[in-house]
Amino acid sequence: MYSNERSKLDKFRSNLPWLVRYPFVRAKNILGQNLFEKKHVIITVADHFEPAWSAKGALGLDDQRRRLDEYYELARKTGEATLDSDGTKFRHTNFYPAEQYDKQLLDTMAEMQKEGLGEVEIHLHHGIEKPDTAENLRKVLIEFRDILAEEHKCLSRFDGEKEPKYAFVHGNLALANSANGKYCGVDEEMQILADTGCYADLTLPSAPDETQVPMLNEIYECGLPLTEKIPHRKGKPLEVFGNKPQLPLIFTGPLIMNWTRRIKGIPVPRLDDSGLAANQPLNLARFNRWMSANITVKGQSDWVFIKLYCHGFFDHDQSACIGEDATRFFNEVIENGEKTGNYKVHFASAREAFNMVSAAIDGKKGNPHEFRDYRLRTIMDENFDESG
């Protein structure tokens, strides 16, 4: 079993690459904003969706099913009370762990998806006791991908293609063996993701964890060969009329220092990693920080992408991510946009956000709502000829 003990010096060293780059990224974020144009703000919530989680250890299936039923009702209540500028319900993208598959749980999640309360994508914890192998990783991803697509009609496809496509969040944040061998072990993981149909990874940001890479506040394609360890540590940001990007895209959420905290009157920065959690307040000041990250496709400055994350079954965080606090906050954000006329909010699944990015690359303009199904369509909604 890996040890979680790391000295403060080790933590500082592992965070140094992105910390050194951070001031330059923030300057670029701020100076690159066009403050005089009306924005379309595309909000995606990546939920590390683990109904088995509890502070006392993994729950049995009966408890998981009960918790999911309760979550479903809460998601419905919040979704119906929180509509974006297009009338789309607030919802998460639900990244379910492949290693915890249960048919009844996924049947319920598929019903949630049909109701517009959260598309299902793939989460995976692996290499926990010892490093995983490339062969096993490929097998696990393909088997779970096909179960989701065939048994539950989840995931998506490009028009005219049969292979299911998926978005991914890595368990324990160790994408492409970025935790020095822990919680993964497969250097070529990104290539395997590409080979098995992954269109986007939504793991980042992960600071202050050692897995955080120097690429900050961007949507980008990996800049190094996918067969290498941590190929996403370098990257090429996407741009309008640019080359067709290599998949999977890396969708990072805002990573920003919050300088408003004071200890004995002295500013002491706190890292805002764009998590929906009880220990970070949800208010317009925080939303404005996320906006200031200015995550866009270069050349399409009025479409701003805000990728948030949460753990929907952390009891202490549930109000902030899917309950009363989330309802209050996101309605406040929407109402502020309508009142000021500065922006409109669009809730988007990971798939829809990918489609909007693809549309921006192709030079599409206007309301991103029109491009929710631009390239990828959900298997639930398609009319493929299954005999072909």
N, C-alpha and C positions, 0 to 999 in steps of 0.2 A: 504494500500500500504506500502511496506517495505521502510524503510529509507536507503539511501546509505551512510549516514554519519558515518564515523568511525574515531575515534581519532588515532593519530599516535601511541600512546601506544597500542591500540587495534590491529592495523596492525602489530606492532612488535611482540606482544604476539602470534598472529595467525601464524606468519611466523617462530617463534622460533624453532619449532620441526624440520623443514627441514634445517634451517640455522645451527643448532647445528650439524646435520649429514653431511652437505655439504662438509667440509674439508676431511672427511674420504672417502666419495664417490669419490671426485675428485682424491684423492691419489690412490684409487683402479682403477679408470678409466685410469689414466696415467701409473701406474705401470703394469697394466694388458695388455697393448698394446704390440703386437709383431710388432716392427717397421721394421722388415726385410722381411716380407711376402707381396706379392701383395694382395691388398684388392679388394673385390667386394663391392661397396657402393650402397646400396639400398635406394633410395630417394622416400618418400611418402609425398604428400602435402594434408593435410586435410583442405578443404575449407569450412568454415562456410558460406554456399551458400544461401544468402538472397537478392534476387533482389528487395524485398520491402523496403530494408533499405535506408534511406537518413538522412542527418543531420537535416532536417526539419520535420521529421516524416515519417510514412509509406506511400509508394506510392500506387496509384491505379493500377489496373491490366493492363490497357493499357500501362502505363509507365513501369511497370515491364516487360511486354512482349517485349517492345521496347528495354529495357536495356539488356534483355537476348539475343535478336537477335544480338545486338552489341557485347556482350560478346562472343557469339558463333564464330563470325568472328575473334575476337581477339585471342581466344583460338586456332582456326584453324591456323591462321598465325604463332603464337608462336610454336605450336606443329610441324608444317611442317618445321620450321626453327631450331628446337632444338631436335635432335635425340640422344638417348643414345647409349651405346656401342653395343646394339643389334638391333638398328634401331627403337626402340620404341619411339613414340612421347612423348614429355613433356606434362603432363596433371595433373590436380588435381583429388582428389576424392571428389565428390560434395555432401556434407551433407546437404540435403534440410529439412527445418523445417516442421514437420508434421502438425503443427497448421496453416500453411499458404498454404495448398494444393490448387493447381489450375491445372486442367487437361491439359490445353493448355501449361502451363509452363513445366509440367512434360513430355508432348509429345516432346517438344523441347529438354529437357535434355536427353530423351531417344535417340533421334537422335544424339546428341553429343556423347553419350556412344557408339552407333553403329559405329561412326566414329573414335573411339579410343581417344576421347577428355575428358574423365572423367566419371568413373563409379558413379552411384547414390547410396547413402547410407542415413541413417536416422539421422536427427538433431531434437531436441525438446526443446522448451522453455515451461516450465509449472510451476505451483505454483507461478505465478506472483502476483496476487492480494491476494491470500490466499494459504495455503499449499494444495497441491494436495492430492488425496487419492490413495491408491494402486489399488483399483478397476478401477478407471478412467484411471490411467496410463496404466494398462494392456490393457484396451479396446482401448485406443488411439494408442498404439504401434501395436497391432494386426491388427487393421483396416487399419492403414497407411502401414504397412508391406504388407498386402494382396493387397492393391490397387497398390502399386509399382510393386509387382510381377505379378499380374493378368492383370491389365490394361496396364502396361507400359513395362512388361518383364524386369524389373530391379531387382536388388539384385541377390542372388546366392543360390545354394543348394549343400549339400554333395551328392555325387553319391548314388543313390538308395533311397534318402529321399525326401519326398514331401514338408516338411516345409521350407519356405524361410528363409534364414539366412541374417543377416545384421551387418554392423559395425555402431557404434554410437558415436556421439559427443553431450554432454549435453549443452543446452543453459545456458548462464550465469555461466558456469563452475561448477555448483552445483551438481556434480555427487554423487549419493547415499546420498543425503541430507547433503552434506559437507559444506554448507554455513549457518550452524546453523538455519536450518528451512526455509531460504529464497530460492526462485526460485526452489523449489522441494517439500519438506515436506514428502517424502516417504522414511522411513528408509530402507525398504527392496527393494529399487529400483534395486540393482544389481541382486537380485534373480529374479525379474520380467524380467530384461533384459535377463538373462540366460534362463528363461522359454519361452520367446517369440522369441528366435533364435539369440540373439546377440552373435557374435563370437569374437568381439574385441571392446574395447572402446579406442578412440583416443582423449579424452578431454585434457589430461595432456601434458605438464606442464601448471600450471595456476598461478604460482607465479608472482607477490607478492600478489595475491588474497588470501583470507583466506581459499580457497578450496584446496590449494596445500598441498599434503601429504608428509611424510618423504621419501617415495620411489622415488628415483631420477635416471634418466638415466638407465632405465631397461625396458625390456619386461618381464612381470611377470604375475603370477596368484594370485588372491586375497588370502591373508593369514588368513583371518578371515571368519566366516560363512557369506554367501551372504545375509542372512536375517538381518544382523546387519547394523547399520548405518556406512558408510565409511569403508567397509571391505577391501578396497584397500590401507588403510593406512599402512598395513603390507602386505608382499607378498613373494612369492617364485620365484626367477628368473628361467627362463627356461634353460635347459641344454640338450646336446646331449645324447641320449639314456636314458633320464629321463622318469618319469611317464607321461602318457597322461595327459596334463594339464586341469584343470577346466576352462570352458569358462564362461564369456568372458575374453580373455586375456586383460591386460592393456598395451597398447603401449604408452610409454612416449617419447616425443621428447627431444632433448638435453636441459639441463638447466645449464648454465655456467656463471660464473662471467667473464666479459670482463674487464681486467685491463689496457687496452691500453688508456682509456680516461684520459685526464689531465685537471685539473682546476688550473690555476696559477702554473703550473708545478708540481702539486701534483697528484699522481694517485688516481682517484676516480672511484671505480668499477661501472660498469653498468651491469644490468642483461640481459643476452641474453637468451630469452625464445624460440628461434627457430621460431620466427614469420617472415613472409615475409611482411615487412612494410617499408614505406618511411623513417621512423625515425631511421632505423638501416641500415648501409651500407651493400651492397652485394659485397663482395670481397673474395679473396682466404684466407685471414686471418680469416674471419668468418667461411668459410667452414672448415678450419683446426680446429677451436674450436669445431665445431659440430663433426668432426671426433674424436677429443680427448675425447668426451664423451664415446666413445668405447661401444656403445650399440649393444650387440651381444647375440646370444645364447651361453651359456657357453660350451666351447669345440669346437666351430666353429668360431675361431677368425678372419678368413678372410672375413666373411660376416658381414658387418657393416650396421646397420639400422639407417637412419636419417629421423625421422618423423617431418616434418615442418607443420606449420599451417598458414592460412591467412583468410581474409575476402574479397572475390573476388569482392564485390560490394561497398567497401569503395573506393570512387573515388580517394582519395589522395594516396591510396596504390596499385591501380590496376597495375601500371607500374612495381612495384616491385614483384608482385605475378604472373601476367599473361601477361604483356606487354613487352615493349622494355628493361627495366632494367632486367627483369627476363630472357629474351632471351640472353642478353649480358652475364649475370652472369653464367647461367647454361652452356652455350657454353664454357665460360672460364674455368669452372670446368672440363668439359669433355675433352677439349683440353689439359689442364694441366695434367690430368691423362694419356692421350695418350703420351704426350711428355716425362713425367718423367718415365712412366712405373710402377708407384706406385699403381695405382688403375684403375678400370673400373667402370663406373656409369651405374646403372640400374634404370629407372623410374618405379615405381610400384604403383598400386592402393592399397588401404587398403586390399582388398581381396587377391591380389597377394603377398603382404608382409606377410600376415597371412599364405599363402600357403608356402612361402619360409621358414618362421619360422618353420612350421610343418615339412618340409623336413629336416631342420637342426636337429630338435629333433630326427628324424628317422635316423640320421647319413648320410644323403645324402651330397655329396661333389661336387665340380666343379662350373660350372656357374649357379647361381641362376635363370637365365632366363629360364632354362629348367623346373623349378618347379612352374611357374606362375599359373598353373591349377592343382596343386598337390592334393588338397582335395576339395576345393570349385570351382565350375564352374558357370559362369554367366548363368542366366535363358535364356538370349538371345541366348546363344550358345548351349544350351542343346537339347537333343532329348528324353526327358522323355515321357513315355506313359501316356498321361494325362487321359486316361480312367481307369488307374489302381489305 
